[in-house]
Amino acid sequence: MESDTTQAIVEDIKRVAHLLGKATLSRSEYYQQGKFTHYQIYDGGRNWTILCELAGIKPETKQPVSDETYFQRLAKATEALGRYPRASERKKFGLNISKRRHPTLTAFIEKAIELGYVEDLSEGKLQKTSESEAADLPPEIVRLIKNALHKSRKQERPVPPIPLNTKRTKWERTGLSGFPYAPQEEQGVLALFTILCSEHILPWQILDLSAGKGIDATCFDETGNREIQVELKYILSKGSWNHPFDDIDYVVCWENRWPDFPKPVIEICKLIR
């Protein structure tokens, strides 16, 4: 069974290389066109280099992409779309910039505007492009979340000042009482998730949380009257996924960069806006 899976991955690597017309192939290129996830590639001790060798393909050594190249890609994408690309379209247009260089896509676009690579399409445009996609969720859950957020904001407490001694540079507001600033990592998403559940903004009750390798949370869904498995991610992306899809019911994340993810995704940054 394991050998059959390995052979299937090898054949798919051949297919992607042929599709792209390349004799060398990087993992990021494969993840954009391939059928198998990062979890499936490495499950059972498989190795990307060995899989490529079995496929007769040379694994491509990743070379750092310059800011100039990224700016040019952004300009082409903006011209083709008539707007700035969304966060979920980063891979499509080759804009996976390291967070050490530019912490968010919005920050990168703002830098491109400052340097004259793209035009400032109008005040507030950056926020609108990131908000325009809604999470693929059951309508009753979306309705409950919107109503609960509206009620919560009517009782909003004053926002405390940003700490004096902080290394963070981004302090986006959430508008949520008790968690006024956006999370920066998965631990922050966990804290925010517990608030959303306890305030009944998400119609779930947390039954168990796992700090190990399993699914992060077991919850009770009050709309469906059933137990559900919920995975928490700061950023949901194809390259970082490491669970079988059948093991989860929902993903809760701050940002979704995998628009065709096969299970419902609650993308907090869009819902709270």
Secondary structure, DSSP 4 states (H G I P E B T S, - for coil): -HHHHHHHHHHHHHHHHHHHT-SEE-HHHHHHH-SS-HHHHHGGG--HHHHHHHTT-EEPPP-PPPHHHHHHHHHHHHHHHTSPPPGGGTTTTT----TTT-SSHHHHHHHHHHHTSS----TTHHHHHHHSSPP---HHHHHHHHHHHHHHHHTPPPPPPPPSS-------EEEETTEEE--SSHHHHHHHHHHHHHTTSSSEEEEEE--SSS-SEEEEETTTTEEEEEEEEEEE-GGG--S-GGG-SEEEEEEE--TT-SS-EEEHHHH--
